């Protein structure tokens, strides 16, 4: 027997906020972020009905998007790479709106669309670099959350992170695509040692780089979850334990993002810092 699926959260029930900051050392900000909801809207152009207000004219939310991108390359190159990623992924999603209306749209559909978006950004960045005869790097990380109730999809490229906080537990569900993490996975380094090695800052996969390994994961949405996306400007300075402690005492998504930003700045702020947090109440309100 299929489990009962709780209703989808209404827009007013979603507490979400995002911010970005250049940090205390760098003059420019190569990070980008985006929050967006995709809606199906019914507009009555004309009718003979006198009670048109009884028609189903609600602006239904089909999907919710959140993404962070951390550009690589310095100066304008990294900034343009991360901006290109966010803009192109948003374009891919909106242009493939037909998949949301199809009765057979499922896991394979959304995974395919997200993988296609990642490859499109990757190819565009490579073409831009080749066309401009650019000798350096023009690449970016991308961590994307796409909520399509009752599921959500996570696209991961690079070392920006996605955390899930549920039932008092904070878990990093994304995997850092760095050379240090590759050594951890191979059993060569411990996680603690990996965090201290310079290889922790060397990406093993990025959009626009020589290697690309986009990972798309399907997860189950639940009421009471908190989702956190961030670039490594936060996690270089703020531990998972400190993030969890801030979540436990948070008053709003805005307050949480601002507090975590201040924590990163107080600890040095050596990189650009971007944070998105979003949550729903623990239990749905009665219909």
C-alpha positions as CSV (number, residue, x, y, z in Angstrom):
1,X,0.0,0.0,0.0
2,X,1.4,3.4,-1.0
3,X,2.1,5.8,1.9
4,X,-0.1,8.8,2.3
5,X,1.5,11.9,0.9
6,X,0.9,15.1,2.9
7,X,-0.2,18.1,0.9
8,X,2.2,20.4,-0.8
9,X,3.3,23.4,1.4
10,X,1.7,26.7,0.3
11,X,4.0,29.5,-0.7
12,X,3.1,31.4,2.5
13,X,4.3,28.5,4.6
14,X,7.8,28.4,3.1
15,X,10.4,30.4,5.0
16,X,13.3,30.9,2.6
17,X,16.1,33.4,2.3
18,X,19.4,33.8,0.4
19,X,22.4,36.2,0.5
20,X,25.9,36.6,-0.9
21,X,28.9,38.6,0.4
22,X,32.4,39.1,-1.0
23,X,34.0,38.4,2.3
24,X,36.8,40.4,4.0
25,X,39.7,39.7,1.6
26,X,38.5,39.6,-2.0
27,X,37.6,42.7,-3.9
28,X,35.0,41.0,-6.2
29,X,32.4,38.4,-5.6
30,X,32.5,35.3,-7.9
31,X,29.6,33.7,-6.2
32,X,26.0,33.7,-7.5
33,X,22.7,32.4,-6.1
34,X,19.1,32.2,-7.2
35,X,15.8,31.4,-5.6
36,X,12.8,30.9,-7.9
37,X,9.3,29.3,-7.9
38,X,7.8,28.0,-11.1
39,X,4.0,28.4,-11.3
40,X,1.1,27.3,-13.4
41,X,-1.2,30.2,-13.8
42,X,-4.8,30.2,-15.2
43,X,-5.9,33.6,-16.7
44,X,-9.5,34.0,-17.8
45,X,-9.5,36.2,-20.9
46,X,-13.3,36.3,-21.2
47,X,-16.4,34.5,-19.8
48,X,-20.1,34.8,-19.7
49,X,-20.1,33.4,-16.1
50,X,-21.3,35.8,-13.5
51,X,-19.6,33.9,-10.7
52,X,-16.1,33.7,-12.2
53,X,-14.6,34.0,-8.8
54,X,-15.6,30.3,-8.3
55,X,-13.3,29.2,-11.0
56,X,-10.1,27.4,-10.1
57,X,-7.8,30.4,-10.6
58,X,-5.1,29.7,-8.0
59,X,-1.6,30.3,-9.1
60,X,-0.3,26.7,-8.4
61,X,3.4,26.3,-7.7
62,X,4.8,23.5,-9.8
63,X,8.4,23.6,-8.6
64,X,10.8,25.5,-6.4
65,X,14.5,26.2,-7.3
66,X,17.4,27.2,-5.3
67,X,21.0,27.2,-6.5
68,X,24.4,28.5,-5.5
69,X,27.5,28.7,-7.8
70,X,31.1,29.5,-6.9
71,X,33.1,30.8,-9.9
72,X,36.7,29.7,-10.5
73,X,39.2,31.7,-12.5
74,X,39.6,35.0,-10.7
75,X,38.3,38.5,-11.5
76,X,35.7,38.5,-14.3
77,X,36.3,34.9,-15.4
78,X,34.9,33.3,-12.3
79,X,32.1,35.8,-11.9
80,X,31.0,35.3,-15.5
81,X,31.2,31.5,-15.2
82,X,29.0,31.4,-12.1
83,X,26.5,33.9,-13.6
84,X,26.4,31.8,-16.8
85,X,25.6,28.7,-14.9
86,X,22.7,30.2,-12.9
87,X,21.2,32.0,-16.0
88,X,21.5,29.0,-18.3
89,X,20.1,26.5,-15.8
90,X,17.2,28.7,-15.1
91,X,16.6,29.0,-18.9
92,X,16.8,25.2,-19.3
93,X,14.2,24.7,-16.6
94,X,11.7,27.3,-17.9
95,X,12.1,26.1,-21.5
96,X,11.4,22.5,-20.5
97,X,8.2,23.4,-18.6
98,X,6.3,20.8,-20.6
99,X,7.7,18.0,-18.5
100,X,5.8,19.3,-15.5
101,X,2.5,18.9,-17.3
102,X,3.1,15.4,-18.6
103,X,1.2,12.7,-16.9
104,X,4.2,10.3,-17.2
105,X,6.8,12.8,-15.9
106,X,8.8,11.1,-13.2
107,X,12.2,10.5,-11.8
108,X,13.9,9.9,-15.2
109,X,12.4,13.0,-16.7
110,X,13.7,15.4,-14.1
111,X,17.1,13.8,-13.8
112,X,17.5,13.9,-17.5
113,X,16.6,17.6,-17.6
114,X,19.0,18.5,-14.9
115,X,21.9,16.6,-16.5
116,X,21.1,18.2,-19.8
117,X,21.2,21.6,-18.1
118,X,24.6,20.9,-16.6
119,X,26.1,19.7,-19.9
120,X,24.7,22.8,-21.6
121,X,26.4,25.1,-19.2
122,X,29.6,23.1,-19.4
123,X,29.7,23.3,-23.2
124,X,28.9,27.0,-23.2
125,X,31.7,27.8,-20.8
126,X,34.2,25.7,-22.9
127,X,33.1,27.5,-26.1
128,X,33.4,30.9,-24.4
129,X,36.9,30.1,-23.2
130,X,38.0,28.8,-26.6
131,X,36.3,31.7,-28.5
132,X,38.0,34.3,-26.4
133,X,41.3,32.4,-26.6
134,X,41.2,32.6,-22.8
135,X,44.4,31.0,-21.3
136,X,43.2,30.7,-17.7
137,X,40.2,29.0,-16.0
138,X,36.6,29.9,-16.5
139,X,34.7,27.4,-14.4
140,X,32.2,27.2,-11.6
141,X,30.7,24.9,-9.0
142,X,26.9,24.4,-9.0
143,X,24.7,23.1,-6.3
144,X,21.0,23.1,-7.2
145,X,17.8,22.1,-5.3
146,X,14.7,21.5,-7.3
147,X,11.6,20.8,-5.3
148,X,8.8,19.0,-7.2
149,X,6.5,17.8,-4.4
150,X,6.6,15.2,-2.9
151,X,10.2,14.8,-4.1
152,X,13.1,17.0,-4.7
153,X,16.2,16.7,-6.8
154,X,19.8,17.7,-6.0
155,X,22.3,18.5,-8.8
156,X,25.9,18.6,-7.6
157,X,29.0,19.8,-9.4
158,X,32.1,20.9,-7.4
159,X,32.4,21.6,-3.7
160,X,29.5,24.0,-2.8
161,X,27.3,22.1,-0.4
162,X,23.8,21.0,0.4
163,X,22.8,20.2,4.0
164,X,19.6,18.7,5.3
165,X,18.4,19.3,8.8
166,X,15.7,16.9,10.0
167,X,14.7,15.7,13.4
168,X,17.4,17.6,15.1
169,X,20.2,16.2,12.9
170,X,22.3,18.1,10.3
171,X,23.6,16.0,7.4
172,X,25.7,16.9,4.4
173,X,24.0,15.1,1.5
174,X,26.2,16.5,-1.2
175,X,29.6,15.1,-1.8
176,X,32.6,17.5,-2.2
177,X,34.1,17.0,-5.7
178,X,37.7,17.8,-4.7
179,X,41.0,15.9,-4.9
180,X,41.1,15.7,-1.2
181,X,37.7,14.0,-1.0
182,X,38.8,11.6,-3.7
183,X,41.7,10.6,-1.4
184,X,39.3,10.2,1.5
185,X,37.1,7.9,-0.6
186,X,40.1,5.9,-1.5
187,X,41.1,5.5,2.1
188,X,44.4,7.5,1.7
189,X,43.3,10.4,3.9
190,X,41.0,10.8,6.9
191,X,38.3,13.5,6.6
192,X,40.1,15.6,9.2
193,X,43.4,15.4,7.4
194,X,41.7,16.1,4.1
195,X,40.3,19.4,5.4
196,X,43.9,20.6,6.2
197,X,45.5,19.7,2.9
198,X,45.8,22.2,0.0
199,X,44.0,19.5,-2.1
200,X,40.8,20.5,-0.3
201,X,40.7,23.5,-2.6
202,X,41.4,21.6,-5.8
203,X,38.2,20.7,-7.6
204,X,38.0,17.2,-9.3
205,X,34.9,18.3,-11.2
206,X,33.5,21.7,-12.2
207,X,31.4,23.2,-15.0
208,X,33.8,24.5,-17.6
209,X,36.8,22.6,-16.3
210,X,38.6,19.6,-17.9
211,X,36.6,17.2,-15.9
212,X,32.8,17.2,-15.3
213,X,30.9,14.7,-13.1
214,X,27.4,16.0,-12.5
215,X,25.6,14.0,-9.9
216,X,21.8,14.1,-9.7
217,X,20.0,12.6,-6.6
218,X,16.3,12.2,-6.0
219,X,15.2,12.7,-2.4
220,X,11.8,12.7,-0.5
221,X,10.3,15.9,0.7
222,X,8.9,16.1,4.2
223,X,7.4,18.8,6.4
224,X,9.7,20.1,9.0
225,X,12.9,19.8,7.0
226,X,15.4,22.6,6.6
227,X,17.5,22.9,3.5
228,X,20.8,24.8,3.4
229,X,22.9,25.5,0.3
230,X,26.2,27.3,0.6
231,X,29.6,27.9,-1.1
232,X,32.8,27.0,0.6
233,X,33.3,30.5,1.9
234,X,31.0,29.5,4.7
235,X,32.3,26.0,5.4
236,X,36.0,27.1,5.4
237,X,35.3,29.0,8.6
238,X,32.1,27.6,10.1
239,X,32.0,23.9,11.2
240,X,29.0,21.6,10.7
241,X,28.6,21.6,14.5
242,X,28.3,25.4,14.6
243,X,25.9,25.4,11.6
244,X,23.7,22.9,13.5
245,X,23.8,24.9,16.7
246,X,22.7,28.0,14.8
247,X,19.8,26.1,13.2
248,X,18.6,24.9,16.6
249,X,18.2,28.5,17.8
250,X,17.1,30.2,14.5
251,X,14.1,32.4,14.4
252,X,13.8,32.7,10.6
253,X,15.7,31.7,7.4
254,X,16.8,35.3,7.1
255,X,18.1,35.4,10.6
256,X,20.0,32.1,10.1
257,X,21.7,33.2,6.9
258,X,22.7,36.5,8.4
259,X,24.1,34.9,11.6
260,X,26.0,32.3,9.6
261,X,27.5,35.0,7.4
262,X,28.6,36.9,10.4
263,X,30.2,33.8,11.9
264,X,32.2,33.3,8.7
265,X,33.3,37.0,8.6
266,X,34.2,36.9,12.3
267,X,36.4,33.8,11.6
268,X,38.3,35.5,8.8
269,X,36.0,35.8,5.8
270,X,38.8,34.8,3.4
271,X,36.4,33.9,0.5
272,X,33.1,34.9,-1.0
273,X,30.2,33.6,1.1
274,X,26.8,32.6,-0.2
275,X,24.1,30.9,1.8
276,X,20.5,29.9,1.1
277,X,18.2,28.5,3.8
278,X,14.6,27.3,3.4
279,X,12.2,25.4,5.7
280,X,8.5,24.5,6.3
281,X,6.7,24.1,9.6
282,X,7.0,20.7,11.3
283,X,3.3,19.8,10.6
284,X,1.0,21.1,7.9
285,X,-1.8,23.3,9.0
286,X,-5.3,21.9,8.5
287,X,-6.7,22.5,5.0
